[in-house]
Amino acid sequence: MSHTAKHNPITTLLTLTATAIALLAPSAHSQTILDKDQVRQLNGVDLVESQGAKLPMDAVFTTADGKEVALAQYFLDDKPTVLALVYYECPIVCPTVLRALSNTINELDYTVGEDYRVLVISFDHREGTTQALNKREDFIGTYTRAKTNPAARRGIEFFTGSKESIEAITASIGFEFNEIAGGEYAHPISLMAISPKGKLTRYIYGYDYPADQLKLTLLDASQGKIAASLGDRILHFCYRYDPLAGSYSLVAFRVMQVGALLGAAILFTTIGLLFLGESKRRKKKLAASHQTINTSSSTTVGTIADAAPGQMS
């Protein structure tokens, strides 16, 4: 069927308004994100928050494939990064963190490798590429989009590093860890969001990372550049991070601004359509009037022409 669909601007704007309201409604997602104090009490170490700190771009790490690379290599475009510091032989905490991250990125409508990256670094300098490779393949195996999208696979990397490189990155983000009995570590439970320029923008504490919160975190880290739709831009505009709550929440004033703009757009569009409709009606009346005059003129000319021969005789 080949016909051109006609779009009513008012219907479109009303649909947009309804969509925006649905997007901006507070999420009913049950969140189990821990706050910083709970994390500190849980494992006895601290995470000294350093928002705005830049990662050591010249620090060299080894990929799971055994290649030595400078961290700067992963910050050459506009993609934000989710950074996790773990150790691969961790029996419980780190696997739980990586599993929670895997579940979240599967729910997220952004794609790793296309919209953002996931970088995982072991803070245990004694761990090697075999452990990194095994963990990377396990993680990629749980990411459904990596099965069909090569970019998704390339967007995930697991690293090991020297003691110097590890100290450089942990110091830059305030990540403290202590070795305890049995070769295990006490360490913070947190992910970090990194801007495309390599600056730390947000800490995400706890064992669960709701997809809506991670989405807002990535939008913030990229300054909205990865927004894939108008809805994403509205989300980024209307939500702001609340450090007391440890999550994003609606800013009422900005919601009102969006509502006012949408209302004004609907009003002006309605007025414009009314004027357009009135103009069309006037043109139709004028055209009809001209047609009537032309028809009358033709009839008069015809009558005179028919009467002319009689008059001439």
Sine and cosine of phi, psi and omega as CSV:
sin_phi,cos_phi,sin_psi,cos_psi,sin_omega,cos_omega
0.00,0.00,0.84,-0.54,-0.06,-1.00
-0.89,-0.46,1.00,-0.02,0.12,-0.99
-0.65,-0.76,0.44,-0.90,-0.03,-1.00
-1.00,-0.01,0.86,-0.51,0.00,-1.00
-0.95,0.32,0.67,-0.74,0.04,-1.00
-0.99,-0.12,0.79,-0.61,-0.02,-1.00
-0.97,-0.24,0.81,-0.58,0.07,-1.00
-1.00,0.09,0.89,-0.46,-0.04,-1.00
-0.84,0.54,-0.60,0.80,-0.01,-1.00
-0.91,0.42,-0.71,0.71,0.02,-1.00
-0.88,0.48,-0.67,0.74,0.01,-1.00
-0.88,0.48,-0.70,0.71,-0.02,-1.00
-0.93,0.37,-0.61,0.79,0.04,-1.00
-0.91,0.42,-0.63,0.77,0.06,-1.00
-0.89,0.45,-0.68,0.73,0.02,-1.00
-0.88,0.48,-0.67,0.74,0.01,-1.00
-0.89,0.46,-0.71,0.71,0.00,-1.00
-0.89,0.46,-0.64,0.77,0.03,-1.00
-0.90,0.44,-0.69,0.73,-0.01,-1.00
-0.89,0.46,-0.67,0.74,0.00,-1.00
-0.90,0.45,-0.65,0.76,0.02,-1.00
-0.90,0.43,-0.64,0.77,0.00,-1.00
-0.93,0.38,-0.59,0.81,-0.09,-1.00
-1.00,0.06,-0.12,0.99,0.01,-1.00
-0.90,0.43,0.64,-0.77,0.00,-1.00
-0.84,0.54,0.69,-0.73,-0.04,-1.00
-0.95,0.33,0.62,-0.78,0.04,-1.00
-1.00,-0.06,0.12,0.99,-0.03,-1.00
-0.87,0.49,0.75,-0.66,0.04,-1.00
-0.98,0.20,0.91,-0.42,-0.10,-0.99
-0.98,-0.18,0.69,-0.72,0.06,-1.00
-0.88,-0.48,0.45,0.89,0.06,-1.00
-0.91,0.42,0.73,-0.68,0.04,-1.00
-1.00,-0.01,0.49,-0.87,0.10,-0.99
-1.00,0.05,0.13,-0.99,-0.12,-0.99
-0.87,0.50,-0.66,0.75,-0.02,-1.00
-0.90,0.43,-0.63,0.78,0.03,-1.00
-0.90,0.44,-0.64,0.77,0.01,-1.00
-0.90,0.44,-0.68,0.73,-0.01,-1.00
-0.90,0.44,-0.69,0.73,-0.01,-1.00
-0.92,0.40,-0.52,0.86,-0.08,-1.00
-0.95,0.32,-0.63,0.78,-0.11,-0.99
-0.81,-0.58,0.02,1.00,0.14,-0.99
0.97,0.24,0.12,0.99,0.06,-1.00
-0.83,-0.56,0.24,-0.97,-0.11,-0.99
-0.90,-0.43,0.31,-0.95,0.15,-0.99
-0.81,-0.59,0.95,-0.31,-0.06,-1.00
-0.99,0.15,0.98,-0.21,-0.11,-0.99
-0.87,0.50,0.72,-0.69,-0.05,-1.00
-0.66,-0.75,0.81,0.59,0.03,-1.00
-0.82,0.57,0.70,-0.72,-0.01,-1.00
1.00,-0.06,-0.21,0.98,0.02,-1.00
-0.93,0.36,0.57,-0.82,0.01,-1.00
-0.99,-0.13,0.69,-0.72,0.05,-1.00
-0.92,0.39,0.46,-0.89,0.02,-1.00
-0.95,0.30,0.99,-0.10,-0.10,-0.99
-0.90,0.44,-0.41,0.91,-0.03,-1.00
-1.00,-0.01,-0.03,1.00,0.03,-1.00
-0.92,0.39,0.71,-0.71,-0.06,-1.00
-0.97,-0.23,0.75,-0.67,0.04,-1.00
-0.79,-0.61,0.28,-0.96,-0.01,-1.00
-0.95,-0.31,0.80,-0.60,0.00,-1.00
-0.95,0.30,0.18,-0.98,0.03,-1.00
-0.90,0.43,-0.31,0.95,0.04,-1.00
-1.00,-0.05,0.07,1.00,0.08,-1.00
1.00,0.04,0.23,0.97,0.01,-1.00
-1.00,-0.10,0.71,-0.70,0.06,-1.00
-1.00,0.05,0.81,-0.59,-0.05,-1.00
-0.67,-0.74,0.54,-0.84,0.12,-0.99
-0.99,0.17,0.57,-0.82,-0.03,-1.00
-0.84,0.54,-0.50,0.86,-0.03,-1.00
-0.85,0.53,-0.43,0.90,-0.05,-1.00
-0.88,0.48,-0.38,0.92,-0.06,-1.00
-0.99,-0.14,0.18,0.98,-0.01,-1.00
-0.72,-0.70,0.80,0.60,-0.04,-1.00
-0.93,-0.37,0.07,1.00,-0.03,-1.00
-0.69,-0.72,-0.34,-0.94,-0.07,-1.00
-0.99,-0.13,0.26,0.97,-0.05,-1.00
-1.00,0.05,0.75,-0.66,0.14,-0.99
-0.97,0.23,0.16,-0.99,-0.09,-1.00
-0.72,-0.69,0.64,-0.77,0.21,-0.98
-0.99,-0.15,0.86,-0.51,-0.05,-1.00
-0.93,-0.36,0.74,-0.67,0.08,-1.00
-0.82,-0.57,0.77,-0.63,0.12,-0.99
-0.96,-0.27,0.87,-0.48,-0.06,-1.00
-0.64,-0.77,-0.01,-1.00,0.30,-0.95
-0.76,-0.65,0.66,-0.75,-0.24,-0.97
-0.94,0.35,-0.41,0.91,0.01,-1.00
-1.00,-0.03,0.16,0.99,0.03,-1.00
-0.88,0.47,0.76,-0.65,-0.09,-1.00
-0.98,0.20,-0.52,0.86,-0.13,-0.99
-0.74,-0.68,-0.85,0.53,-0.20,-0.98
-0.89,0.45,-0.81,0.59,-0.07,-1.00
-0.89,0.45,-0.69,0.73,0.09,-1.00
-0.86,0.51,-0.56,0.83,0.03,-1.00
-0.92,0.39,-0.67,0.74,0.03,-1.00
-0.89,0.46,-0.72,0.69,-0.03,-1.00
-0.92,0.38,-0.58,0.82,0.04,-1.00
-0.92,0.40,-0.67,0.75,0.03,-1.00
-0.90,0.43,-0.65,0.76,0.03,-1.00
-0.90,0.44,-0.66,0.75,0.03,-1.00
-0.88,0.48,-0.70,0.72,0.02,-1.00
-0.88,0.48,-0.64,0.77,-0.04,-1.00
-0.93,0.36,-0.71,0.70,-0.04,-1.00
-0.93,0.36,-0.39,0.92,0.10,-0.99
-0.95,0.32,-0.49,0.87,0.03,-1.00
-0.99,0.12,-0.44,0.90,-0.09,-1.00
-0.94,0.35,0.65,-0.76,0.01,-1.00
-1.00,0.04,0.17,0.99,0.19,-0.98
-0.99,-0.16,0.48,-0.88,-0.07,-1.00
-0.95,-0.33,0.77,-0.63,0.08,-1.00
-0.87,0.49,0.66,-0.75,0.00,-1.00
1.00,-0.04,-0.49,0.87,0.05,-1.00
-0.98,-0.20,-0.68,0.74,-0.06,-1.00
-0.95,-0.32,-0.48,0.87,-0.02,-1.00
-0.37,-0.93,0.10,-1.00,0.02,-1.00
-0.86,-0.51,0.33,-0.94,0.17,-0.99
-0.83,-0.56,0.89,-0.46,0.04,-1.00
-0.88,-0.47,0.76,-0.65,0.01,-1.00
-0.85,-0.53,0.80,-0.61,-0.04,-1.00
-0.83,-0.55,0.76,-0.65,0.10,-0.99
-0.98,0.19,0.76,-0.65,0.05,-1.00
-1.00,-0.04,0.10,1.00,0.09,-1.00
-0.99,-0.14,0.96,-0.28,-0.09,-1.00
-0.92,0.39,-0.17,0.99,0.00,-1.00
-1.00,0.08,-0.20,0.98,-0.01,-1.00
-0.99,0.15,0.49,-0.87,-0.10,-0.99
-0.86,-0.52,-0.10,-0.99,-0.11,-0.99
-0.92,0.40,-0.51,0.86,0.01,-1.00
-0.88,0.47,-0.69,0.72,0.04,-1.00
-0.91,0.41,-0.66,0.75,0.02,-1.00
-0.90,0.44,-0.67,0.74,-0.02,-1.00
-0.90,0.44,-0.70,0.71,0.00,-1.00
-0.88,0.48,-0.69,0.72,0.00,-1.00
-0.93,0.38,-0.64,0.77,0.01,-1.00
-0.89,0.45,-0.72,0.70,-0.03,-1.00
-0.91,0.41,-0.60,0.80,0.07,-1.00
-0.89,0.46,-0.69,0.72,-0.03,-1.00
-0.92,0.40,-0.73,0.68,0.00,-1.00
-0.89,0.46,-0.57,0.82,0.00,-1.00
-0.90,0.44,-0.38,0.92,0.02,-1.00
-1.00,-0.04,-0.15,0.99,-0.01,-1.00
-1.00,-0.06,0.95,-0.31,-0.17,-0.99
-0.87,0.48,-0.58,0.81,-0.06,-1.00
-0.95,0.31,-0.35,0.94,0.01,-1.00
-0.93,0.36,-0.31,0.95,-0.02,-1.00
-0.96,0.29,-0.44,0.90,-0.05,-1.00
-0.85,-0.52,-0.17,0.99,-0.08,-1.00
-0.83,-0.55,0.96,-0.28,-0.01,-1.00
-0.86,0.52,-0.54,0.84,0.00,-1.00
-0.89,0.45,-0.58,0.81,0.00,-1.00
-0.90,0.43,-0.62,0.78,0.03,-1.00
-0.93,0.38,-0.67,0.75,-0.02,-1.00
-0.93,0.35,-0.35,0.93,-0.04,-1.00
-0.99,0.16,-0.01,1.00,-0.01,-1.00
-0.89,-0.46,0.81,-0.59,0.02,-1.00
-0.65,-0.76,0.64,-0.77,0.06,-1.00
-0.90,-0.43,0.71,-0.70,-0.10,-1.00
-0.84,-0.54,0.38,-0.92,0.31,-0.95
-0.83,-0.56,0.23,-0.97,-0.03,-1.00
-0.34,-0.94,0.17,-0.98,0.05,-1.00
-0.96,0.30,0.25,-0.97,0.02,-1.00
-0.87,0.50,-0.61,0.79,-0.02,-1.00
-0.91,0.40,-0.70,0.72,-0.01,-1.00
-0.92,0.40,-0.65,0.76,0.01,-1.00
-0.91,0.42,-0.68,0.73,0.03,-1.00
-0.89,0.45,-0.59,0.81,0.00,-1.00
-0.90,0.44,-0.70,0.71,-0.06,-1.00
-0.98,0.21,-0.61,0.79,0.01,-1.00
-0.93,0.38,-0.58,0.81,0.04,-1.00
-0.92,0.39,-0.60,0.80,-0.05,-1.00
-0.92,0.40,-0.50,0.87,-0.04,-1.00
-0.95,-0.32,0.09,1.00,0.05,-1.00
0.95,0.30,0.48,0.88,-0.06,-1.00
-1.00,-0.02,0.94,-0.35,-0.01,-1.00
-0.98,-0.18,0.57,-0.82,0.07,-1.00
-0.50,-0.87,0.50,-0.87,-0.02,-1.00
-0.74,-0.68,0.69,-0.72,0.08,-1.00
-0.97,0.23,0.68,-0.73,0.00,-1.00
-0.84,-0.54,-0.07,-1.00,-0.07,-1.00
-0.85,0.52,0.59,-0.81,0.06,-1.00
0.99,0.11,0.18,0.98,0.01,-1.00
0.98,0.19,0.18,0.98,0.04,-1.00
-1.00,-0.06,0.12,-0.99,-0.06,-1.00
-0.79,-0.62,0.58,-0.82,0.27,-0.96
-1.00,-0.08,0.75,-0.66,-0.08,-1.00
-0.40,-0.92,0.33,-0.94,0.03,-1.00
-0.90,0.43,0.46,-0.89,0.07,-1.00
-0.96,-0.29,1.00,-0.10,-0.12,-0.99
-0.31,-0.95,0.56,-0.83,0.23,-0.97
-0.97,-0.23,0.34,-0.94,0.05,-1.00
-0.81,-0.58,0.64,-0.77,0.12,-0.99
-0.99,-0.17,0.75,-0.66,-0.06,-1.00
-0.86,-0.51,0.70,-0.72,0.00,-1.00
-0.96,0.29,0.26,-0.97,0.05,-1.00
-0.86,0.51,-0.36,0.93,0.03,-1.00
-1.00,0.00,0.06,1.00,0.04,-1.00
1.00,0.05,0.29,0.96,0.02,-1.00
-0.99,-0.16,0.64,-0.77,0.01,-1.00
-0.97,0.26,0.83,-0.56,-0.06,-1.00
-0.93,-0.36,-0.43,0.90,-0.06,-1.00
-0.35,-0.94,0.58,-0.82,0.19,-0.98
-0.98,-0.22,0.65,-0.76,0.05,-1.00
-0.85,-0.53,0.96,-0.27,-0.10,-0.99
-1.00,0.04,0.40,-0.92,0.19,-0.98
0.98,-0.20,-0.23,-0.97,-0.09,-1.00
-0.95,-0.32,-0.08,1.00,-0.07,-1.00
-0.71,-0.70,0.72,-0.70,-0.09,-1.00
-0.78,-0.62,1.00,0.01,-0.01,-1.00
-0.79,0.61,0.66,-0.75,-0.08,-1.00
-0.86,0.51,-0.61,0.80,-0.02,-1.00
-0.92,0.40,-0.58,0.81,0.02,-1.00
-0.95,0.32,-0.65,0.76,0.02,-1.00
-0.92,0.40,-0.60,0.80,0.04,-1.00
-0.87,0.49,-0.73,0.68,0.02,-1.00
-0.90,0.44,-0.59,0.80,0.03,-1.00
-0.89,0.45,-0.68,0.73,0.01,-1.00
-0.94,0.35,-0.62,0.79,0.06,-1.00
-0.88,0.47,-0.68,0.74,0.04,-1.00
-0.89,0.45,-0.72,0.69,-0.05,-1.00
-0.88,0.47,-0.55,0.84,-0.02,-1.00
-1.00,-0.10,0.06,1.00,-0.08,-1.00
0.83,0.55,0.61,0.79,0.07,-1.00
0.99,0.14,0.03,1.00,-0.10,-1.00
-0.93,0.36,-0.41,0.91,-0.02,-1.00
-1.00,-0.04,0.12,0.99,0.02,-1.00
-0.84,0.55,0.81,-0.58,-0.08,-1.00
-0.99,-0.10,-0.14,0.99,-0.06,-1.00
-0.40,-0.91,0.15,-0.99,0.07,-1.00
-0.89,0.46,-0.60,0.80,0.03,-1.00
-0.86,0.51,-0.65,0.76,0.04,-1.00
-0.90,0.44,-0.63,0.78,0.00,-1.00
-0.92,0.39,-0.60,0.80,0.05,-1.00
-0.91,0.41,-0.67,0.74,0.04,-1.00
-0.85,0.52,-0.74,0.67,-0.04,-1.00
-0.89,0.45,-0.57,0.82,-0.02,-1.00
-0.96,0.27,-0.61,0.79,-0.17,-0.99
-1.00,-0.06,-0.29,0.96,0.02,-1.00
-0.96,-0.28,0.64,-0.77,0.08,-1.00
-0.71,-0.70,0.52,-0.86,-0.03,-1.00
-0.96,0.29,0.75,-0.66,0.03,-1.00
-0.96,-0.28,0.97,-0.26,-0.06,-1.00
-0.90,0.44,-0.44,0.90,0.02,-1.00
-0.95,0.31,-0.65,0.76,0.02,-1.00
-0.99,0.11,-0.35,0.94,-0.03,-1.00
0.96,0.29,0.39,0.92,0.00,-1.00
-0.43,-0.90,0.06,-1.00,0.01,-1.00
-1.00,0.01,0.58,-0.82,0.03,-1.00
-0.62,-0.79,0.36,-0.93,-0.01,-1.00
-0.92,0.38,0.63,-0.78,0.13,-0.99
-0.98,-0.20,0.95,-0.32,-0.14,-0.99
-0.82,0.58,-0.68,0.73,-0.05,-1.00
-0.87,0.49,-0.63,0.77,-0.02,-1.00
-0.95,0.31,-0.55,0.83,0.09,-1.00
-0.89,0.46,-0.67,0.74,0.03,-1.00
-0.89,0.45,-0.62,0.78,0.03,-1.00
-0.89,0.46,-0.70,0.72,0.01,-1.00
-0.90,0.44,-0.69,0.72,0.02,-1.00
-0.88,0.48,-0.66,0.75,0.01,-1.00
-0.90,0.43,-0.67,0.74,0.01,-1.00
-0.90,0.43,-0.69,0.72,0.02,-1.00
-0.91,0.41,-0.64,0.77,0.03,-1.00
-0.89,0.46,-0.68,0.73,0.02,-1.00
-0.90,0.43,-0.64,0.77,0.01,-1.00
-0.89,0.45,-0.68,0.73,0.03,-1.00
-0.90,0.43,-0.68,0.73,-0.01,-1.00
-0.88,0.47,-0.77,0.64,-0.03,-1.00
-0.92,0.40,-0.57,0.82,0.04,-1.00
-0.92,0.40,-0.66,0.75,0.03,-1.00
-0.88,0.47,-0.73,0.69,0.02,-1.00
-0.88,0.48,-0.67,0.74,0.02,-1.00
-0.88,0.47,-0.65,0.76,0.02,-1.00
-0.92,0.39,-0.61,0.79,0.04,-1.00
-0.89,0.45,-0.70,0.71,0.04,-1.00
-0.90,0.45,-0.64,0.77,0.00,-1.00
-0.90,0.43,-0.67,0.74,0.03,-1.00
-0.90,0.44,-0.67,0.74,0.02,-1.00
-0.90,0.44,-0.65,0.76,0.02,-1.00
-0.89,0.45,-0.65,0.76,0.01,-1.00
-0.91,0.41,-0.65,0.76,0.02,-1.00
-0.89,0.45,-0.66,0.75,0.03,-1.00
-0.89,0.46,-0.67,0.74,0.00,-1.00
-0.90,0.44,-0.63,0.78,0.02,-1.00
-0.91,0.41,-0.68,0.74,0.02,-1.00
-0.89,0.45,-0.66,0.75,0.00,-1.00
-0.91,0.41,-0.65,0.76,0.02,-1.00
-0.91,0.42,-0.65,0.76,0.02,-1.00
-0.90,0.43,-0.64,0.77,0.01,-1.00
-0.90,0.44,-0.69,0.72,0.03,-1.00
-0.89,0.45,-0.63,0.78,-0.01,-1.00
-0.91,0.42,-0.62,0.79,0.01,-1.00
-0.91,0.41,-0.68,0.73,0.02,-1.00
-0.89,0.45,-0.70,0.71,-0.01,-1.00
-0.89,0.45,-0.63,0.77,0.01,-1.00
-0.91,0.40,-0.67,0.74,0.02,-1.00
-0.90,0.44,-0.66,0.75,0.01,-1.00
-0.90,0.44,-0.67,0.74,-0.01,-1.00
-0.90,0.44,-0.64,0.77,-0.01,-1.00
-0.92,0.40,-0.66,0.75,0.00,-1.00
-0.90,0.44,-0.71,0.71,0.01,-1.00
-0.89,0.47,-0.66,0.75,0.00,-1.00
-0.89,0.45,-0.65,0.76,-0.02,-1.00
-0.91,0.41,-0.68,0.73,0.02,-1.00
-0.90,0.44,-0.66,0.75,-0.01,-1.00
-0.91,0.41,-0.61,0.79,0.01,-1.00
-0.94,0.35,-0.53,0.85,-0.03,-1.00
-0.99,0.14,-0.32,0.95,-0.10,-0.99
-0.86,0.51,-0.74,0.67,-0.02,-1.00
-0.86,0.52,-0.64,0.77,0.01,-1.00
-0.90,0.44,-0.65,0.76,0.00,-1.00
-0.91,0.41,-0.61,0.79,-0.01,-1.00
-0.93,0.37,-0.49,0.87,0.03,-1.00
-0.98,0.19,0.00,0.00,0.00,0.00
